[in-house]
Amino acid sequence: MDFWFHLPLNPEPWRVGPVGYARRNGKMSAYVGRDQQLDAFKSAVAEEVRDQWGDRPPLEGKLRLEIFFCRHRAKYRTPSERSHRKHDADATNMLKATEDALQGILFENDKDNVDVRAVILEQGESVHPQIVIHVAPVEYGDVQSVIDLMPVDVARKVIHSMSNATPPDEDQSDNTWPPK
């Protein structure tokens, strides 16, 4: 079953909070603080979705998550800002901020989202801000059904790679870089 949500909110991109350093136990240590604007955005997303979702528990299993963004951005102040698109946000960071806000409401953990898509429908000074969220159980159940969606030349490479794969060495199974 598919679920759709319309949120009359201006999307915010994920970003790192304020960075600083402080003395702790006589030693200097770095810290990353919370971004207040991002926290307020995530709270607003959670509240809107909870209002529409009701008291249902989070979905279980592997999920498809699609989020469509219409983002109002601040007016450019100078010609150089216009050429650098300073106030534009990228889809990946808007997706991350929104997905973080949905965790524990629509899904327990964002690791369950195996098919994820972010689309910026429009972004500009005169855009009416809104977010549309679509979440659904994944329809494909096995690797072959996904391979069937690929162009033949790509599918052949994937199949060849999978059939010739050997289990990773113990030393490389933790995904350390560079590989030993």
C-alpha positions in Angstrom: 0.0 0.0 0.0 1.3 3.5 -0.9 1.1 6.5 1.4 1.3 10.1 0.2 1.8 13.2 2.4 1.6 16.9 1.4 3.5 19.2 3.7 3.2 23.0 3.3 6.7 23.6 4.5 9.8 25.1 3.0 12.4 22.4 2.6 15.7 22.8 4.4 18.9 21.1 3.4 20.9 19.1 5.9 24.0 20.8 7.1 26.6 20.6 9.8 25.9 22.6 12.9 28.3 25.2 14.4 31.8 23.8 14.9 34.0 24.9 17.8 36.4 23.8 20.5 36.3 23.9 24.2 38.5 22.9 27.2 37.3 19.7 28.8 39.2 18.1 31.6 42.1 20.3 30.9 42.3 19.3 27.2 41.0 21.1 24.2 38.4 19.1 22.2 36.4 19.9 19.1 32.6 19.7 19.0 29.8 20.1 16.5 26.7 21.8 17.8 23.1 21.5 16.7 21.8 23.6 13.8 18.8 25.3 15.3 17.1 26.0 12.0 17.6 22.4 10.8 16.2 21.1 14.1 13.1 23.4 13.8 12.6 22.1 10.3 12.8 18.5 11.3 10.4 19.1 14.2 7.9 20.8 11.8 8.1 17.8 9.3 7.6 15.3 12.1 4.6 17.2 13.4 3.0 17.5 9.9 3.5 13.9 9.1 2.2 12.7 12.6 -0.9 14.8 12.0 -1.6 13.0 8.7 -0.3 9.5 9.8 -2.2 9.4 13.0 -1.3 6.8 15.6 -0.2 4.1 13.1 3.1 2.3 13.9 6.0 2.8 11.5 6.0 0.7 8.3 8.0 -2.5 8.5 10.3 -4.1 5.9 12.1 -2.6 2.9 10.6 0.6 1.6 10.7 3.0 -1.3 10.8 6.6 -0.4 10.3 9.5 -2.8 10.3 13.1 -1.8 9.5 16.0 -4.1 10.6 19.5 -3.1 9.3 22.9 -4.1 11.7 25.3 -2.3 11.3 29.0 -1.8 14.7 30.6 -1.6 15.8 34.0 -0.5 16.2 36.7 -3.1 19.7 37.2 -4.4 21.2 40.4 -3.1 24.1 40.8 -5.5 24.9 39.7 -9.1 27.7 37.5 -7.9 25.3 35.5 -5.7 23.1 35.0 -8.7 25.9 33.6 -10.8 27.0 31.2 -7.9 23.4 30.2 -7.0 24.4 30.7 -3.4 20.9 30.1 -2.0 20.1 26.9 -4.1 20.0 23.7 -2.2 20.8 20.2 -3.6 18.4 17.4 -3.6 20.6 15.0 -1.6 20.9 17.4 1.4 17.1 18.2 1.4 16.4 14.5 1.2 18.7 13.7 4.2 17.1 16.4 6.4 13.6 15.3 5.6 14.4 11.5 5.8 15.9 12.1 9.3 12.7 13.8 10.4 10.6 10.8 9.3 12.6 8.2 11.2 10.6 6.6 13.9 7.3 7.9 12.4 7.0 6.4 8.9 9.8 3.9 9.3 11.9 2.7 12.3 15.3 3.3 10.7 16.3 4.9 7.4 18.3 1.7 6.7 15.0 0.2 5.7 14.7 2.7 2.8 16.4 0.7 0.0 14.9 2.6 -3.0 15.2 6.3 -2.4 14.6 9.3 -4.7 14.7 13.0 -4.2 13.3 15.4 -6.9 13.5 19.2 -6.8 10.4 20.2 -8.7 11.2 23.9 -8.5 13.4 26.2 -6.5 13.3 30.0 -6.6 12.2 33.3 -5.2 8.6 33.0 -6.3 8.1 29.3 -5.5 5.3 28.3 -3.2 7.1 26.0 -0.6 5.9 22.5 -0.2 7.1 18.9 0.2 5.4 15.8 -1.1 6.3 12.4 0.4 5.6 9.0 -1.1 6.4 5.9 0.9 5.6 2.3 -0.1 6.8 -1.2 0.4 9.4 -2.3 -2.2 7.6 -4.2 -5.0 10.6 -6.1 -6.2 11.7 -9.0 -4.0 14.8 -10.3 -5.5 18.0 -9.3 -7.3 16.8 -10.7 -10.6 13.8 -8.5 -10.8 16.0 -5.5 -10.4 18.5 -6.7 -13.0 15.6 -7.1 -15.4 15.1 -3.4 -15.2 18.7 -2.7 -16.4 19.9 -2.3 -19.9 21.3 -5.6 -21.2 24.9 -4.5 -21.3 24.8 -3.3 -17.7 22.9 -6.4 -16.5 25.5 -8.7 -18.1 28.3 -6.9 -16.2 26.4 -7.1 -12.9 25.6 -10.8 -13.4 29.2 -11.5 -14.3 30.5 -9.6 -11.3 28.1 -11.4 -8.9 28.8 -14.8 -10.3 32.6 -14.4 -10.0 32.5 -12.8 -6.6 34.5 -14.3 -3.8 33.7 -13.7 -0.2 35.8 -10.8 1.2 38.9 -11.6 3.3 38.4 -11.2 7.0 40.6 -8.1 7.0 38.5 -6.4 4.4 35.0 -7.3 5.6 34.8 -4.2 7.7 35.0 -1.9 4.7 38.2 -0.2 5.7 39.9 2.1 3.3 42.3 1.8 1.6 41.8 -1.9 1.2 44.7 -3.9 2.6 
